[in-house]
Amino acid sequence: MLNARVKDLDVSRNQPGESAQELLSATLKDRHREITELRLAGWKLGDKSCEMLACVLQSANSLTELDLSDNNLRDSGVQFLSKGLSSPHCILQTLRLNQCHLSKTSCKHMASVLQRKPSHLRELDMSGNDLQDEGVELLCVGLRDPQCKLEILRLNQCHLSKTSCKNMASVLQRTPSHLRELDMSGNDLQDEGVELLCEGLRDPQCKLEMLRLSNAGVSDKGFFCLAVILLLNPCVKDLDVSHNQPGESAQELLSAIKDPHREIKELRLAGWKLGDTSCEMLACVLQSANSLTELDLSDNNLRDPGVQFLSKGLSSPHCILQTLRVAGCKLSDKCCKISACSLQSANTQAEQCV
């Protein structure tokens, strides 16, 4: 039996076998146990376990975070869970269903959960499932509901296209909009999808602070739209556009970040094929008054000249960068020495360089 003081339990990536039911019963159904966070990722859970978890959520409990990622839940399992999530006793705030073999049907179940009164759910991860555009359309019915208070939504690698961007834009335009973080990385959104998403991002109701569009098939036209949005929407503080092909619009985006009225704190540009010119512009950003604390330039062809430009920015008294990632950037021994000198500068605040 668990000590009654244990509140956070992570038993992921284990093989509980038939003991899974006993453990769930002992830890969650016992009213003397106040488990608030439970991680059961990779447990090979199915319908029966979801039914038991639903019973727990329907009874008086303290559970606020539940991670069921990498389990074979399927739509039938989520249907059981939705009954528990819709209970007035359920106070769950975070639910992770990453890679659970779900389809659009699960989106319909989750939409009904988001529409319940009151809705406590604040974070939902449905990444790595074959939801497709139709699934996101169903989910957005719940996201647009006045009862929905969801702040973080992850839909990474869900086989989505530009159609899902149009639906998500309508969510960002709702009054009031509670969504603060959106991850649609690993989907074939392309430029047209980003343009549609930008319609929501430019709306005054949009309060999105973190946007992740890594590996989304975005090129020149899409990046130009993002650059314009960054100038119009001061809320965005964390931007991940890694592994895309920005073309000439790379300069437009970096110019927008340089604007003193923008407060970009975290910027990920991995796999951008950046060269000297972009590094020179990034150095200008670091040398000006800015809010950048994390910069990811991994998998770019920076080489010695690019790092020399960056070192000037890193040595600036305006630079407050704490994390710099340059993995896979073809740096030579000379580059490493230049970086070391910059990091040893009296002005640099970098805490992590990888």
C-alpha positions in Angstrom: 0.0 0.0 0.0 1.2 3.5 -0.8 2.1 6.0 2.0 -0.9 8.3 2.4 1.4 11.3 1.9 2.2 10.3 -1.7 0.4 12.7 -4.1 2.3 12.4 -7.3 2.8 8.9 -8.7 4.6 8.1 -12.0 4.7 4.4 -12.8 4.9 4.8 -16.6 6.6 2.3 -19.0 6.1 -0.7 -16.7 4.2 -4.0 -17.2 1.7 -4.3 -14.3 -0.2 -7.1 -16.0 -3.3 -8.2 -13.9 -2.0 -6.1 -11.0 -3.0 -2.9 -12.9 -6.6 -3.1 -11.6 -5.4 -3.7 -8.0 -3.0 -0.8 -8.1 -5.6 1.6 -9.6 -8.2 0.5 -7.0 -5.7 0.8 -4.1 -4.3 4.2 -5.0 -7.4 5.9 -6.4 -10.5 4.4 -4.8 -9.2 4.6 -1.3 -10.6 7.9 0.2 -7.6 8.1 2.5 -5.3 8.5 -0.5 -5.0 12.0 -2.1 -3.3 11.3 -5.4 -3.3 14.5 -7.4 -1.0 13.5 -10.3 -1.0 10.0 -11.9 1.1 8.9 -14.9 0.3 5.5 -16.5 1.9 6.0 -19.9 2.8 2.8 -21.8 0.8 0.5 -19.5 -1.1 -1.3 -22.3 -4.3 -0.1 -20.8 -7.6 -0.9 -22.6 -11.4 -0.5 -22.1 -11.6 -2.2 -18.7 -9.0 0.1 -17.2 -10.7 3.2 -18.7 -14.0 2.0 -17.2 -12.3 1.8 -13.7 -10.7 5.2 -14.1 -14.1 6.6 -15.1 -15.5 5.3 -11.8 -12.7 7.0 -9.9 -13.4 10.3 -11.7 -17.1 10.0 -10.9 -16.4 9.6 -7.2 -14.9 12.1 -4.7 -11.2 12.3 -5.6 -8.2 14.7 -5.7 -6.9 13.8 -9.2 -5.9 16.9 -11.2 -3.4 15.4 -13.7 -3.7 12.1 -15.6 -1.3 10.8 -18.3 -2.5 7.8 -20.3 -0.2 8.3 -23.3 1.0 5.3 -25.3 -1.9 3.1 -24.3 -4.3 1.2 -26.6 -7.3 3.1 -25.3 -9.1 3.5 -28.7 -12.3 5.4 -29.0 -14.2 3.0 -26.7 -11.8 3.7 -23.9 -12.2 7.5 -24.3 -15.9 7.1 -24.3 -15.7 5.5 -20.8 -13.3 8.3 -19.7 -15.7 11.0 -21.0 -18.4 9.8 -18.6 -16.0 10.2 -15.7 -14.7 13.6 -17.0 -18.3 14.9 -17.2 -19.0 14.1 -13.6 -19.5 17.0 -11.1 -16.9 15.2 -8.9 -14.2 15.4 -11.5 -11.7 18.2 -11.0 -9.1 16.9 -13.6 -7.2 19.8 -15.2 -4.6 18.0 -17.3 -5.3 15.0 -19.6 -2.7 13.4 -21.9 -3.9 11.0 -24.5 -0.8 11.0 -26.8 -0.6 8.0 -29.1 -3.6 6.2 -27.8 -4.9 4.9 -31.2 -7.8 7.4 -31.3 -9.9 8.7 -34.2 -12.3 11.5 -34.9 -14.9 9.7 -32.6 -12.7 10.5 -29.5 -12.8 14.2 -30.5 -16.6 14.1 -30.3 -16.4 12.6 -26.8 -13.8 15.2 -25.7 -15.9 18.0 -27.1 -18.8 17.0 -24.8 -16.4 17.1 -21.8 -15.3 20.6 -22.7 -18.9 21.7 -22.8 -19.7 20.5 -19.3 -20.6 23.0 -16.6 -18.3 23.7 -14.9 -15.4 22.6 -17.0 -12.1 22.2 -15.1 -10.0 20.8 -18.0 -7.1 23.3 -18.8 -4.6 21.1 -20.7 -5.4 18.5 -23.4 -2.8 16.5 -25.4 -4.2 14.3 -28.2 -1.0 14.3 -30.3 0.0 11.2 -32.3 -3.5 10.1 -33.1 -5.3 9.8 -36.5 -7.8 12.6 -35.7 -7.8 14.2 -39.1 -9.6 17.4 -40.1 -13.0 16.0 -39.3 -11.9 15.2 -35.7 -10.6 18.7 -35.1 -13.9 20.1 -36.4 -15.8 18.1 -33.9 -13.3 19.1 -31.1 -13.7 22.8 -32.0 -17.4 22.5 -31.2 -16.4 22.0 -27.6 -13.5 24.6 -27.8 -15.9 27.3 -28.9 -18.4 26.6 -26.1 -18.6 29.3 -23.4 -18.1 26.7 -20.7 -14.7 25.7 -22.2 -11.7 27.1 -20.3 -9.0 25.1 -22.0 -5.6 26.9 -22.1 -3.2 24.3 -23.6 -4.0 22.2 -26.7 -1.5 19.8 -28.4 -2.4 18.3 -31.7 1.1 17.3 -32.9 1.1 14.7 -35.8 -2.6 14.2 -36.1 -2.8 14.1 -39.9 -4.2 17.6 -40.2 -4.4 20.0 -43.2 -5.3 23.6 -43.8 -9.0 22.8 -43.0 -8.0 22.3 -39.3 -6.3 25.7 -39.3 -9.6 27.3 -40.4 -11.4 25.7 -37.5 -8.7 26.6 -35.0 -8.9 30.2 -36.2 -12.6 30.3 -35.2 -11.6 29.1 -31.7 -9.0 31.9 -31.4 -11.6 34.4 -32.4 -14.2 33.4 -29.8 -15.1 35.7 -26.9 -13.4 35.3 -24.5 -10.5 33.2 -25.8 -8.8 31.2 -23.0 -6.3 29.3 -25.3 -2.7 30.2 -24.4 -0.7 27.4 -26.0 -1.3 25.7 -29.3 0.9 22.9 -30.9 0.0 21.9 -34.4 3.5 20.7 -35.3 4.1 17.7 -37.6 1.0 18.3 -39.7 0.9 19.2 -43.4 -0.6 22.7 -42.9 1.4 24.4 -45.6 1.2 28.2 -46.4 -2.5 28.2 -46.9 -3.1 26.7 -43.5 -0.9 29.2 -41.8 -2.7 32.0 -43.6 -6.0 30.7 -42.3 -4.7 30.3 -38.8 -3.4 33.9 -38.9 -7.0 35.1 -39.3 -7.5 34.0 -35.8 -4.2 35.2 -34.5 -4.8 38.7 -35.6 -8.2 38.9 -33.8 -8.1 41.2 -30.7 -9.8 38.4 -28.7 -6.8 36.1 -29.3 -4.5 35.7 -26.3 -2.3 32.9 -27.6 1.2 33.1 -26.1 2.8 30.0 -27.4 2.6 28.7 -31.0 4.3 25.6 -32.3 4.3 24.9 -36.0 7.4 22.8 -36.4 7.7 20.6 -39.5 4.4 21.9 -40.9 5.3 22.4 -44.6 5.4 26.2 -44.2 7.4 28.2 -46.8 7.9 31.8 -47.9 4.3 33.0 -48.1 3.3 31.5 -44.7 6.3 33.0 -43.0 5.4 36.4 -44.4 1.9 36.1 -42.7 3.5 35.1 -39.4 5.9 38.1 -39.6 2.9 40.4 -40.0 1.0 38.7 -37.1 4.0 39.2 -34.8 3.8 42.9 -35.5 0.0 43.0 -34.9 -0.3 40.6 -31.9 2.0 41.4 -28.9 0.8 38.4 -27.0 2.9 35.7 -28.7 6.0 35.1 -26.6 7.1 31.5 -27.6 7.4 30.6 -31.3 8.5 27.3 -32.7 8.8 27.3 -36.5 11.6 24.7 -36.8 12.1 22.5 -39.8 10.3 24.6 -42.3 11.5 26.5 -45.4 11.0 30.2 -44.8 12.9 31.4 -47.9 13.3 35.2 -48.2 10.6 35.7 -45.5 13.1 34.6 -42.9 14.4 38.1 -42.8 10.9 39.5 -42.5 10.2 37.3 -39.4 13.5 38.2 -37.8 12.8 41.9 -38.4 9.4 41.5 -36.7 11.1 39.9 -33.7 13.6 42.8 -33.5 10.7 45.3 -33.0 11.0 46.7 -29.5 7.3 46.3 -28.8 7.5 42.5 -29.3 8.3 40.4 -26.3 9.4 37.1 -27.9 11.1 35.1 -25.1 11.6 31.7 -26.7 12.4 31.2 -30.4 13.1 27.9 -32.2 14.5 28.1 -35.7 16.1 24.6 -36.0 16.6 23.2 -39.5 16.1 26.5 -41.2 19.2 26.4 -43.4 20.3 29.6 -41.8 23.6 31.2 -43.0 25.7 34.3 -42.4 23.0 36.9 -43.3 20.5 35.5 -40.8 23.1 35.2 -38.1 24.0 38.9 -38.6 20.4 39.8 -38.2 20.0 37.6 -35.1 23.1 39.4 -33.7 21.3 42.7 -34.2 18.3 41.3 -32.4 20.5 40.3 -29.4 22.2 43.7 -29.4 19.0 45.6 -29.2 16.6 45.9 -26.3 14.8 42.5 -26.4 13.2 39.8 -24.2 14.8 36.7 -25.8 15.9 34.2 -23.2 15.9 31.0 -25.3 17.2 30.5 -28.9 17.3 27.2 -30.8 19.4 27.3 -34.0 20.1 23.5 -34.1 20.6 21.8 -37.5 21.6 25.0 -39.4 24.7 25.6 -41.5 26.0 28.4 -39.3 29.8 27.6 -39.6 32.5 30.0 -38.4 31.3 33.3 -39.9 27.8 32.8 -38.6 29.0 32.1 -35.0 31.3 35.2 -35.2 28.2 37.3 -35.9 26.3 35.7 -33.1 29.1 36.2 -30.6 28.8 39.9 -31.1 25.2 39.7 -30.1 25.9 37.4 -27.2 28.5 39.9 -25.8 26.0 42.8 -25.9 24.9 44.3 -22.6 21.3 44.1 -24.0 21.6 40.3 -24.4 19.7 38.4 -21.7 19.8 35.0 -23.5 19.9 32.1 -21.0 19.7 29.1 -23.4 21.3 28.7 -26.8 21.1 25.5 -28.8 23.5 25.0 -31.8 23.6 21.2 -32.1 24.3 19.9 -35.6 25.5 23.3 -36.9 28.9 22.1 -38.3 30.9 24.1 -35.9 34.7 23.9 -36.0 37.2 24.2 -33.1 37.5 27.9 -33.9 33.7 28.3 -33.6 33.7 26.7 -30.2 36.5 29.0 -29.0 34.6 32.0 -30.2 31.4 30.8 -28.4 33.4 30.2 -25.2 34.8 33.7 -25.2 31.3 35.1 -25.7 29.9 33.0 -22.8 32.8 34.1 -20.6 32.0 37.8 -21.3 31.0 39.8 -18.3 27.7 40.8 -19.9 26.4 37.4 -21.1 23.7 35.8 -19.0 23.6 32.5 -20.9 23.2 29.5 -18.5 22.9 26.7 -21.1 24.7 26.3 -24.4 24.1 23.0 -26.3 
